[in-house]
């Protein structure tokens, strides 16, 4: 696989192939390697995931039962040690070179991100570290920024789907932290922060720097719609609703351009959510809630029919 990556890197730099082609080749080579080695998700991988779940439940159970009885240093160790342990387990699994164990390592690192954020929050809560309480704007932003940095570092070490999910989750966390910075929580800051990071991530995916490309496009297209949609909540300005609708339309166009039904689906679902929220918010008082629901349902059904037609057309185009 390392040799394949070297070839792909040279071909991308030379402009011989596009990022989506490189991603398709990666998926094909990975599937071929798994098929040749006979490695498919099995009992070993399932047991690994079960172990991660048991570890997480154990950590939270320890907090619930003994938190008040623990000293400050013990509280930090109680969550810090499992965090380091899970990181080490993930690293060891990556080094095995076995597909099942590598996937387990990726899952371990995704959980490590959440535990890291918890460890930092507990350390700040117990010792202050010059930041006050974890809920204070400065402390929360520090935790979010550090967590985001850790997700990027783990993605660099293993650019896989679980790490992309971790980056997407950290993006939401950063958005909440930035929105908490003013005296009152700002939905506008929340939405625009998420939108900015999502657009940057999509740009990086398009030039092949953020991989897997297909996963990055899917996740951050969804966040690009969710950002302005979140900014419009709680009686936010109508401009953000318009922006959310525009982003949904842009994602649909993006999906058509890339011949990706998944992206079109993301855009259409986003457009439905924005349109239904718009109708309910601005017209339910005039036409009544039942009529607003009827219109929303009709829009939803029409959209599903259009999606079905587009999927058939896309399949016919690919088979031609």
VMD Tcl script that draws the C-alpha trace (Angstrom):
set ca {
  {0.00 0.00 0.00}
  {2.92 2.33 0.71}
  {4.20 1.82 -2.84}
  {0.75 2.61 -4.22}
  {0.67 5.85 -2.21}
  {4.06 6.86 -3.61}
  {2.81 6.32 -7.16}
  {-0.41 8.21 -6.50}
  {1.49 11.13 -4.98}
  {3.72 11.43 -8.04}
  {0.78 11.15 -10.43}
  {-1.18 13.80 -8.51}
  {1.78 16.19 -8.46}
  {2.27 15.67 -12.18}
  {-1.42 16.33 -12.85}
  {-1.93 12.94 -14.48}
  {-4.92 12.05 -12.31}
  {-7.52 13.90 -10.27}
  {-8.00 13.54 -6.48}
  {-11.23 11.56 -6.92}
  {-9.43 9.14 -9.27}
  {-6.67 8.68 -6.71}
  {-9.26 7.95 -4.04}
  {-10.94 5.39 -6.27}
  {-7.58 3.69 -6.83}
  {-6.92 3.65 -3.07}
  {-10.28 2.01 -2.40}
  {-9.69 -0.55 -5.15}
  {-6.19 -1.43 -3.93}
  {-7.36 -1.65 -0.33}
  {-10.22 -3.95 -1.30}
  {-7.87 -6.06 -3.41}
  {-5.42 -6.40 -0.55}
  {-8.17 -7.44 1.83}
  {-9.60 -9.90 -0.68}
  {-6.18 -11.44 -1.32}
  {-5.40 -11.78 2.36}
  {-8.91 -12.98 3.15}
  {-9.28 -10.20 5.71}
  {-12.83 -9.05 6.30}
  {-14.53 -7.68 9.41}
  {-14.82 -10.62 11.76}
  {-14.92 -11.72 15.36}
  {-11.49 -10.29 16.18}
  {-12.44 -6.82 15.05}
  {-15.83 -7.03 16.79}
  {-14.10 -7.99 20.06}
  {-11.80 -4.98 19.71}
  {-14.76 -2.65 19.37}
  {-16.42 -4.33 22.32}
  {-13.29 -3.75 24.34}
  {-13.34 -0.04 23.50}
  {-16.98 0.19 24.57}
  {-16.26 -1.61 27.86}
  {-13.31 0.70 28.53}
  {-15.41 3.82 27.89}
  {-18.26 2.54 30.06}
  {-15.79 1.72 32.80}
  {-14.33 5.22 32.76}
  {-17.74 6.88 32.96}
  {-18.91 4.43 35.64}
  {-15.87 5.31 37.71}
  {-16.77 8.97 37.46}
  {-20.40 8.37 38.37}
  {-19.69 6.21 41.40}
  {-16.52 7.65 42.92}
  {-16.05 11.14 41.51}
  {-16.81 12.99 44.74}
  {-14.44 10.76 46.71}
  {-11.45 11.23 44.41}
  {-8.66 13.74 44.96}
  {-7.87 16.18 42.17}
  {-4.82 14.24 41.00}
  {-6.80 11.00 41.04}
  {-9.54 12.53 38.90}
  {-7.02 13.58 36.28}
  {-5.33 10.17 36.34}
  {-8.68 8.36 36.21}
  {-9.37 9.74 32.75}
  {-5.81 10.54 31.64}
  {-4.50 6.99 31.97}
  {-7.29 5.44 29.81}
  {-6.65 8.18 27.25}
  {-2.95 7.35 27.01}
  {-3.68 3.63 27.12}
  {-6.16 3.87 24.25}
  {-3.75 5.99 22.23}
  {-1.01 3.40 22.77}
  {-3.35 0.55 21.86}
  {-4.32 2.38 18.67}
  {-0.67 2.92 17.78}
  {0.16 -0.74 18.39}
  {-2.77 -1.86 16.25}
  {-1.67 0.43 13.42}
  {1.81 -1.06 13.46}
  {0.54 -4.61 13.00}
  {-0.25 -4.06 9.33}
  {-3.35 -6.27 9.66}
  {-6.46 -4.65 8.08}
  {-8.82 -5.67 10.90}
  {-6.44 -4.46 13.58}
  {-5.68 -1.25 11.70}
  {-9.39 -0.46 11.58}
  {-9.54 -1.15 15.29}
  {-6.65 1.26 15.81}
  {-8.48 3.95 13.85}
  {-11.56 3.45 16.03}
  {-9.36 3.58 19.14}
  {-7.93 6.92 18.10}
  {-11.38 8.31 17.40}
  {-12.38 7.49 20.99}
  {-9.04 8.87 22.18}
  {-10.04 12.31 20.87}
  {-13.12 12.40 23.10}
  {-11.16 11.16 26.11}
  {-8.45 13.76 25.48}
  {-11.03 16.55 25.56}
  {-12.36 15.12 28.83}
  {-8.89 14.87 30.33}
  {-8.08 18.48 29.50}
  {-11.44 19.64 30.87}
  {-10.89 17.76 34.14}
  {-7.34 19.12 34.49}
  {-8.58 22.69 34.01}
  {-11.48 22.11 36.39}
  {-9.21 20.74 39.11}
  {-6.16 22.98 38.75}
  {-7.37 25.99 36.81}
  {-4.18 26.25 34.74}
  {-4.80 29.99 34.56}
  {-7.97 29.46 32.53}
  {-10.70 29.34 35.19}
  {-13.54 26.83 34.90}
  {-13.85 24.58 31.81}
  {-17.09 26.38 30.92}
  {-15.43 29.80 30.82}
  {-15.00 31.15 27.27}
  {-11.20 31.08 27.30}
  {-10.98 27.62 28.82}
  {-13.61 26.15 26.52}
  {-11.91 27.60 23.46}
  {-8.56 26.23 24.64}
  {-10.03 22.74 25.09}
  {-11.74 22.88 21.68}
  {-8.63 24.15 19.88}
  {-6.41 21.53 21.53}
  {-8.90 18.79 20.67}
  {-9.05 19.96 17.06}
  {-5.24 19.94 16.89}
  {-5.15 16.37 18.23}
  {-7.67 15.23 15.61}
  {-5.51 16.73 12.87}
  {-2.38 15.05 14.27}
  {-4.11 11.66 14.40}
  {-5.47 12.14 10.89}
  {-1.95 12.89 9.64}
  {-0.79 9.63 11.23}
  {-3.78 7.70 9.83}
  {-5.90 9.48 7.19}
  {-8.93 7.22 7.50}
  {-12.69 7.62 7.88}
  {-12.79 7.46 11.72}
  {-10.30 10.33 11.86}
  {-12.45 12.34 9.44}
  {-15.43 11.81 11.74}
  {-13.26 13.01 14.63}
  {-12.35 16.17 12.70}
  {-16.02 16.79 11.92}
  {-16.92 16.36 15.60}
  {-14.07 18.66 16.65}
  {-15.36 21.23 14.14}
  {-18.71 21.31 15.92}
  {-16.89 21.60 19.26}
  {-14.83 24.56 18.00}
  {-18.02 26.19 16.73}
  {-19.65 25.89 20.16}
  {-16.52 27.26 21.87}
  {-16.33 30.29 19.57}
  {-20.06 30.94 19.97}
  {-19.59 30.89 23.74}
  {-16.96 33.65 23.61}
  {-19.37 36.67 23.78}
  {-21.35 37.41 26.92}
  {-24.32 35.60 25.40}
  {-24.15 32.46 23.29}
  {-24.10 33.49 19.62}
  {-25.84 31.25 17.10}
  {-24.36 33.39 14.32}
  {-20.79 32.74 15.46}
  {-21.56 29.04 15.86}
  {-22.87 28.74 12.32}
  {-20.23 30.86 10.61}
  {-17.37 29.08 12.37}
  {-18.68 25.69 11.26}
  {-19.25 26.98 7.72}
  {-15.74 28.45 7.49}
  {-14.03 25.25 8.62}
  {-16.27 23.14 6.38}
  {-15.47 25.22 3.28}
  {-11.76 25.09 4.07}
  {-11.96 21.31 4.47}
  {-13.79 20.94 1.14}
  {-11.14 23.03 -0.58}
  {-8.41 20.82 0.89}
  {-10.29 17.71 -0.24}
  {-10.55 19.05 -3.78}
  {-6.78 19.47 -4.06}
  {-6.24 16.02 -2.56}
  {-4.82 17.17 0.78}
  {-7.71 15.95 2.91}
  {-8.38 12.25 2.47}
  {-10.32 10.02 2.12}
  {-11.72 12.50 -0.41}
  {-15.17 10.91 -0.69}
  {-15.71 10.96 3.07}
  {-14.42 14.52 3.39}
  {-16.78 15.72 0.68}
  {-19.76 14.03 2.31}
  {-19.11 15.14 5.90}
  {-18.08 18.72 5.25}
  {-20.75 19.34 2.63}
  {-23.25 18.44 5.32}
  {-21.53 20.79 7.78}
  {-21.45 23.57 5.17}
  {-25.25 23.44 5.08}
  {-25.64 22.93 8.81}
  {-23.49 25.97 9.66}
  {-25.75 28.75 8.30}
  {-28.81 26.68 9.24}
  {-27.63 26.67 12.87}
  {-26.98 30.42 12.63}
  {-30.62 30.96 11.65}
  {-32.02 29.15 14.69}
  {-33.56 30.94 17.68}
  {-35.03 33.67 15.48}
  {-31.74 34.40 13.75}
  {-31.64 36.73 10.73}
  {-33.43 35.52 7.61}
  {-30.18 36.07 5.68}
  {-28.75 32.95 7.30}
  {-31.74 30.90 6.15}
  {-31.15 32.17 2.64}
  {-27.45 31.33 2.95}
  {-28.30 27.81 4.18}
  {-30.57 27.32 1.17}
  {-27.84 28.62 -1.13}
  {-25.33 26.21 0.39}
  {-27.78 23.32 -0.08}
  {-28.20 24.27 -3.74}
  {-24.42 24.54 -4.10}
  {-23.96 21.05 -2.64}
  {-26.55 19.65 -5.07}
  {-24.68 21.26 -7.97}
  {-21.41 19.96 -6.51}
  {-22.86 16.45 -6.40}
  {-24.07 16.68 -10.01}
  {-20.66 17.96 -11.11}
  {-18.91 15.09 -9.32}
  {-21.58 12.56 -10.39}
  {-22.01 11.66 -6.73}
  {-25.47 10.59 -5.62}
  {-24.37 10.78 -1.97}
  {-23.52 14.48 -2.32}
  {-26.78 15.18 -4.15}
  {-28.60 13.39 -1.33}
  {-26.85 15.56 1.27}
  {-27.80 18.72 -0.62}
  {-31.41 17.69 -1.14}
  {-31.89 16.65 2.50}
  {-30.34 19.94 3.57}
  {-32.61 21.87 1.21}
  {-35.66 20.06 2.62}
  {-34.65 20.88 6.19}
  {-34.06 24.55 5.37}
  {-37.27 24.90 3.36}
  {-39.46 23.13 5.92}
  {-37.98 25.24 8.75}
  {-38.54 28.38 6.66}
  {-42.19 27.55 5.98}
  {-42.87 26.60 9.60}
  {-41.17 29.70 10.93}
  {-42.56 32.35 8.60}
  {-45.87 31.04 7.31}
  {-47.42 28.78 9.96}
  {-49.18 31.77 11.56}
  {-50.67 32.79 8.22}
  {-51.68 29.43 6.74}
  {-51.91 27.43 9.94}
  {-49.68 24.67 11.29}
  {-51.60 21.82 9.56}
  {-51.32 23.50 6.16}
  {-47.64 24.16 6.76}
  {-47.16 20.47 7.53}
  {-49.07 19.45 4.37}
  {-46.90 21.72 2.22}
  {-43.73 20.47 3.89}
  {-44.77 16.85 3.40}
  {-45.56 17.48 -0.26}
  {-42.16 19.06 -0.77}
  {-40.52 16.09 0.90}
  {-42.35 13.56 -1.28}
  {-41.57 15.52 -4.45}
  {-37.93 15.65 -3.49}
  {-37.76 11.91 -2.89}
  {-39.25 11.27 -6.34}
  {-36.71 13.61 -7.92}
  {-33.89 11.84 -6.08}
  {-35.11 8.47 -7.30}
  {-35.18 9.73 -10.89}
  {-31.72 11.25 -10.58}
  {-30.27 8.06 -9.09}
  {-31.66 6.04 -12.01}
  {-30.24 8.52 -14.50}
  {-26.85 8.44 -12.75}
  {-26.80 4.64 -12.79}
  {-27.68 4.60 -16.48}
  {-24.92 7.13 -17.18}
  {-22.33 5.03 -15.37}
  {-23.39 1.83 -17.10}
  {-23.38 3.44 -20.56}
}
mol new
graphics top color blue
foreach p $ca { graphics top sphere $p radius 0.5 }
foreach p [lrange $ca 0 end-1] q [lrange $ca 1 end] { graphics top cylinder $p $q radius 0.2 }
display resetview
